[in-house]
């Protein structure tokens, strides 16, 4: 207001002709201010605004994160080991060299006796002595680790890892390791000893860790396809994949056996199980046998073609990868700072007008001004509101200097169109037609979506547009088929089951599915970061704590980083397992309502920026000489912009929440009950397009429940939803007028869903509990009399008495029988 008043007084006194009345400093009048400036000043003002926006873009660049099935191979290998396992690398090498009784390099032996040495090591596993068996297992582990003692680079270690893994798999090492693992799982002595111990350490799980390390390295290595793989290796990979998904190990798949280890650990009967390694192996097994996201997309395309459905409108993975992140919602302090930056060029212009007396005196030097102007510049920098600023030469006759060139920066580009094709459900078309008929004609036709008699022409066009974007999912077709089976159990025929890896896994985990899911969520709750102490949670640090606790500050800091890293990897593995299983098995989370709190707990504590000590990661730590670690270097950490595994975990949890709440209003209300909107808005600060997309989806489904005031206060978030999230035509999510949004009968909705899932599982998989009234009856006399029936032994001994009593002694009226 002082600036405007001074400007008015100057304009009236000097008679310069500049009408500055009504010009304010608020951001809403920027266009009006710009139009009233002189040409040169207007260009300078526009350049300053553009430069300021470019600086803001450079300050918050998009995270260079690409969501995929897993991280790169080296990172996935390093996350298998804890930093406390570092001394065991040299122990594995020592056991391998002692087994050959001579220091012969593995490269020399490889071309002459590799099969013989591998078979010899496998024979050494079949011994009674535990110590001898453990040494042989360590020697095999050293082979799976690439015989790093003879390598000089990480690439060389990875090369020999692939060679040795295919060699071990070819001679049947994985089957032998599975037998040993089953034996260790059933080792009651080790379990009882661990239960009695007050504190479990790394030494209690030595045998299990060595076996799980070998199996994980073999699985992680063989599933990575390389263009240089020989046809023999490709055949070995496909054979191993089919065996891994089949119930060949104690009539169970490997995944079911690992799920059993998880439940046994959570029940408290085996607290010494190395749960991080078990979860990593379980995740990789499911990923290898069921396939990743690209395979899932291909299966969707083929399934839709088989069902006669139109193809997918777009590849969702490609669309998400090409999307740009939106600017996060600004806080109050950010808004104040932004307004100050926008007003700075115009304030400088006003200060220049107030300072100058006339145009002729503009170039004169002030006699009272010192030659050195650095003090004034510093004062102006410290006080932005000062009106005594040095005037800048806008009206000089000299040529304006060219603008300072800036390096090419990422410009803000506005989207030309929406990234997604809009979709319409059949139910949406039915509701629109019913409301239109009721409004214009006064009658309803139920599920009829073709009759448009009596409706106005605009309604015809609307229906045509809706039908053009109608989308029928595979799940809707499957639900319709299931309803048909329930209605006509006799004439519906037998359902053909494709015994693929997905079907075999679901059949294996179905009997104990609730126990498996609860166990996973218990471990996830124990590993999730929280500000409160969790005294009643399970101990997940058994395979990371050393036998002797640290005695120095440096050792304590190293162990602290190791523990945080350990928990992050567990969260990563569980989130990936749940995400994959929910993709494959839709009714997975029908009863686990308390799962809603876990993703919000993870995201509310900002786990994106935790990291690790790269110098201690495998195989870097066994190839290069370790640098001297100090407390300062550990506190500084790595210079990474973000932590891949933590961002991967957050996206997985957000994807699961979206699947749980999609078209389920009762579960959407749970998001509102847990007050997820502030946490989700906080997650929008992460400038990664895929994560922002799933956050905006979760905000969209609950917007109608949050009230008008929330929508008014979060218009930038609402605009981001319009720009990023797929549009559902006739969906008034932003206004809260949907009838389904009324909070009634939510318990009935969940009960109906649970009942449908139980009927589906009972009809398809539980043949023993089938309704006897629906079983076919054999009424053919030839087949019944010709069927051989084994009679009990006591009946055969007394057959003559039974025949006399039941047949010969009873009169038969043949005439009545004939009638």
Buried (B, 14 or more C-beta within 10 A) or exposed (E): EEBBEBBBEBBEEBEBEBEBEEBBBEEEBBEEBBEBBEEEBBBBBEEBBEBBBBEBBEEEEBBEBEBBBBBEBBBBBBBBBBBBBBEBBEBBBBBBBEBBEEEEEBEEBBEEBBEEBBBBBBEBBEEEEEEEBBBBBBBBBBBBBBBBBBBEEBEBBBEBBBBBBBBBBBBEBBEBBBEBBBEBBEBEEBBEEBEEEEEBBBEBBBBBBBBBBBBBBBBBBBBBEEEEBEEEBEEBBEEBBEBBBBBBBEEBBBBBBBBBBBBBBBEEBBBBBBBBBBBBBBBBBBBBBBBBBEEBBEBBEEEBEEEEBEEBBEEBBEBBEEBBBBBBBEEEEEEEEBEEBBBEBBBBBBBBBBBBEEEEEBEEEEEEEEEEEEEBEEEBEEEEEEEEBBBBEBBEEEEEEEEEEEEEEEEEEEEEEEBBEBBBBBEBBBBBBBEBBEEEEEEEBEEEBEEBEEBEEEBEEBBEEBEEBBBBBBEBBBBEEBEEBEEEBEEEEEEEEEEEBBEBBBBBBBEBBEBBBBBBBBBBBBBBBEEEEEEEBBBBBBBBBBEEEBEEEBBBBBBEBBBBBBBBBBBBBBBBBBBBBBBBBBBBBBBBEEBBBBBBBBBBEBBBEBBBBBBBBBBBBBBEEEEEBEEEBBEEBEEEEBBBBBBBBBBBBBBBBBBBBEEBBBBBBBBBEBEBBEBBBBBBBBBBBBBBBBBBBBBBBBBBBBEEEBBEEBEBBBEBBEBBBBBBBBBEBEEBEBEEBEEEEBEEBBEEBEEBBEEBBBBBEEEEEEEEEEEEEEEEEEEEEEEEEEEEEEEEEEEEEEEEEEEEEEEEEEEEEEE
